[in-house]
């Protein structure tokens, strides 16, 4: 009995010692948080190079024909002014002069003969003087005829004068030479897209394939080809030193560069080159800037 009790005590003591020596069953905590990415450094926006007056810095996608078209210039003269033997050989960041060097004369486009309409006689009649409503104005109107001063009849308005509408943005200055240019519509057909300087730099006229496209005014063909993206087969006619017209998306071109054309002469056949439907895209540019053709064309 004593022996068994001793063995029991020894076993119990051993169990206590074993329990004390066993490390606690704790799982160490690991830091599994994902480190935040380093902030992306801000990159300053690339600014387009600013052109000096009278010069153009070539940008990606530029062509000499497009630069000349946007400036109202002849691309062959532009090539000559910059000693370019190949008009297609221009490079990004190349600086082109937009005027002839000293001693070189600009070839002027002869002013076409203008058909001046006969003067229309206008009848005029005396107009009544309008005044805002006031007691003084009403009193003057109520005076006998003999008491009124000799002046145009007074009209008292009981309603307040309407606010003047906002003035539209000023149009490019028209020289006397520009006003002398006579215009006609370049094609019959419905206008399917109006002028919008931000989206549409001219008007679009619907028609059928092969329909004649006419020169809107007399001048000289400055360009005939397909070298400007988005215009397809294109004809550009220069009418004087500031006005030119452009005719895009043609099926075929009937004139050549340097050819003189008359107002109403067929210069192309309507088509759908570089566009999704048969139509004529027609532009008028004044000093290289697109202007609303309907401000120049006659009513129809």
C-alpha positions, 0 to 999 in steps of 0.5 A: 500500500505504501509502495503504491502510494509512493508511486502515485505521488511520483507520477503526479509530480512528474505530470506537474513538471511536464505540464510546467515545462511545455510551452503554451499552445499559442500561435504567433501572430503574423503581420500579413498586411499588404504594403501600400504602393508608392504614390505615382509621381505627377507628370507635368502635361506636355505643352504644344510648342508655340509658333512664332508669328509667321512660322509653323512648328511641324507636329505629329500627323502634319502634312505640308498640304494640310498646313497650307490648307489651314493657312490659306496658302498654296502648298507648292509655294510653301514648299518653295519658301522652305527649300523643300524639294519633296513636299512630303518630306517634313519632320516633327519639330521642323519650323516652316516659314509661312511667308516668302523670304525677302525679295520673293513676291507672292503670286497674286490670284487675279480678281475675277470679273464680277457680275454686279446685280442691278440696283434695287430701288427702295421706298422709304417712309417717315418713321414715328419716334418711339419713346419709353412710357413716361408722363411727359411723353403721354402729355405731349401726345395729348396736346392739340396739334397746334401746341405740338412742336414740329417734329415726327409723331411721338409713340408712347410705349407702355411696355418697358423696352426689351433687352437688346439680344446678345451680339453674335461673335464678330465675323472676320473682316471683309475687304472690298475685294472679298465683297466683290466675289460672286458666289453660286451653290456648288451643287443641287441637293439638300443640306444635311449638315450645317456649319459648326466651327467646332465640329463641321468646318463647312456644310454637307450637301446630299446628292447622287454618285456622279452628280456634277460639283461646280466651282462656287466662284471663279478662281484658280485650282490650288489643289486637286488630289487626296493628300488630306486625311478625312477629305477624300478626293479634294479640290481647293480653288483660290478666289483672291488673296484671302478667300478659297473654297474646298470641295471634298469626298468626290468620286473623280476630279475633273480639273488640274492644279493651276487651272483657271475655272469659272463660276459654275464650271464642273470641277468634280463628280460627287462621291463618297471617298473617305466618308460613309455616304455620297455627299459634297462637303463644301467649305469656304475659308477666309485667311485660312479660317473656316467661315459659314458658307451660307453667309456667302452663298445666295438664297435658294 
